[in-house]
Amino acid sequence: MEVKKGFFFSLDVAFAIALAIILSVGILFNLTRNQDITSENLYLSKLANDILITLNKNKTLETLDNTTITNSLKNILPQNLGATLNITTFECANPGSNGCNEFREKGNCCLITLPVGGTEQNAIIARTSFVNFSSERINLYALASLKVWSL
């Protein structure tokens, strides 16, 4: 019986080609996935976080006053951007002498969209949390979510 020497070489070449195709597809997939982060998205992400930090540091968010927060957001937000700010509040479910161990959702305090009628295309979302104290105890816990997009 005659052994075909070319069979093993062909099998080796087929294996190498399959491995090259798998590696090429993996590299192309990663390259296209990384292009989703554009400079505009990075700018919007940093801006949204900076706006929330500013509103938190100057204690505007803690007021939970719709008019005060709207005016501050109008002053901070660049004119070429739109934004929606939503603040969800949680109150202490079991106030006691040891503080608060459990919170229940109180509701949405503020829902602000600037400019009115803007569309949230390619919006970037930033989030932060803050607390209100009363008698050295946490009275209210809140989550602020800010969506920012280009007009």
C-alpha positions in Angstrom: 0.0 0.0 0.0 1.3 3.4 -1.0 1.4 6.3 1.6 0.5 9.7 0.2 3.0 12.2 1.5 1.1 15.3 0.3 -1.8 14.6 2.6 -0.1 15.7 5.8 1.3 18.8 4.2 -2.2 19.7 2.9 -3.6 19.1 6.4 -0.9 21.3 8.0 -1.6 24.1 5.4 -5.4 23.9 6.0 -4.9 24.2 9.8 -2.6 27.2 9.4 -5.1 28.9 7.1 -8.0 28.3 9.5 -5.9 29.7 12.4 -5.0 32.8 10.3 -8.6 33.4 9.5 -9.7 33.1 13.1 -7.0 35.5 14.3 -7.9 38.0 11.5 -11.6 38.0 12.3 -10.8 38.5 16.0 -8.5 41.5 15.3 -11.0 43.1 12.9 -13.8 42.7 15.5 -11.8 44.4 18.2 -10.7 47.2 15.9 -14.3 48.1 14.9 -15.6 47.8 18.5 -13.0 50.3 19.7 -14.1 52.9 17.1 -17.4 53.4 18.9 -15.7 55.7 21.4 -15.4 58.9 19.5 -13.9 62.1 20.6 -17.4 63.6 20.8 -18.6 60.8 23.1 -15.6 61.3 25.3 -16.1 65.0 25.4 -19.8 64.6 26.3 -19.0 62.0 29.0 -16.4 64.2 30.7 -18.7 67.2 30.4 -21.7 65.4 31.9 -19.6 64.2 34.9 -18.2 67.7 35.4 -21.7 69.2 35.4 -22.9 66.7 38.1 -19.7 67.3 40.2 -20.3 71.1 40.0 -24.0 70.8 41.0 -23.1 68.4 43.8 -20.1 70.5 45.1 -22.1 73.8 45.3 -25.0 71.8 47.0 -27.5 72.7 44.3 -28.6 69.1 44.0 -29.2 68.9 47.8 -31.9 71.6 47.6 -34.1 69.3 45.5 -35.7 72.5 44.3 -36.7 72.2 40.6 -36.3 76.0 39.9 -32.9 76.3 41.6 -31.5 73.2 39.8 -33.0 74.3 36.4 -31.4 77.8 36.7 -28.0 76.3 37.7 -28.1 73.8 34.9 -29.0 76.6 32.4 -26.0 78.5 33.5 -23.6 75.6 33.3 -24.8 73.8 30.2 -23.2 74.9 26.9 -25.7 76.2 24.4 -24.9 73.6 21.8 -25.9 70.7 24.1 -29.2 69.4 25.4 -29.6 67.6 28.8 -32.1 65.7 30.9 -31.6 65.6 34.7 -33.5 63.1 36.7 -33.2 62.8 40.5 -34.6 59.8 42.3 -34.9 60.1 46.1 -34.9 57.4 48.8 -36.0 58.0 52.4 -35.1 56.1 55.5 -37.5 53.2 56.0 -36.6 52.5 59.6 -35.4 55.6 61.4 -34.1 54.8 64.8 -31.5 55.6 67.4 -28.8 53.6 65.5 -29.3 55.5 62.2 -30.8 54.1 59.1 -30.2 50.7 57.7 -32.8 50.5 55.0 -34.1 53.0 52.4 -37.3 53.0 50.3 -37.9 54.9 47.1 -39.7 58.2 47.7 -40.0 59.1 44.1 -38.6 61.3 41.4 -38.0 64.8 42.7 -36.8 66.6 39.6 -37.1 65.8 35.9 -35.5 68.7 33.9 -35.0 68.7 30.1 -33.1 71.5 28.5 -33.8 72.8 25.9 -37.5 72.0 25.9 -38.3 69.8 23.0 -34.7 68.5 22.5 -34.1 65.0 21.2 -31.8 62.6 23.0 -29.9 61.3 20.0 -26.6 59.6 21.0 -27.0 60.7 24.6 -24.3 60.1 27.2 -25.4 59.3 30.8 -23.5 60.3 33.9 -24.6 59.4 37.4 -23.9 60.6 41.0 -25.4 60.2 44.4 -25.7 62.5 47.4 -27.3 62.5 50.9 -29.2 65.0 53.0 -28.4 65.0 56.7 -30.8 65.8 59.6 -29.6 65.8 63.2 -26.3 64.1 62.1 -28.2 61.2 60.5 -28.9 60.5 56.8 -32.4 61.8 56.1 -32.5 61.3 52.4 -30.4 59.5 49.8 -30.7 60.5 46.2 -29.4 59.4 42.8 -28.9 62.0 40.0 -28.8 60.9 36.4 -27.8 63.4 33.7 -28.1 62.7 30.0 -26.2 65.0 27.7 -26.4 65.1 23.9 -25.3 67.4 21.0 -28.0 69.6 19.4 
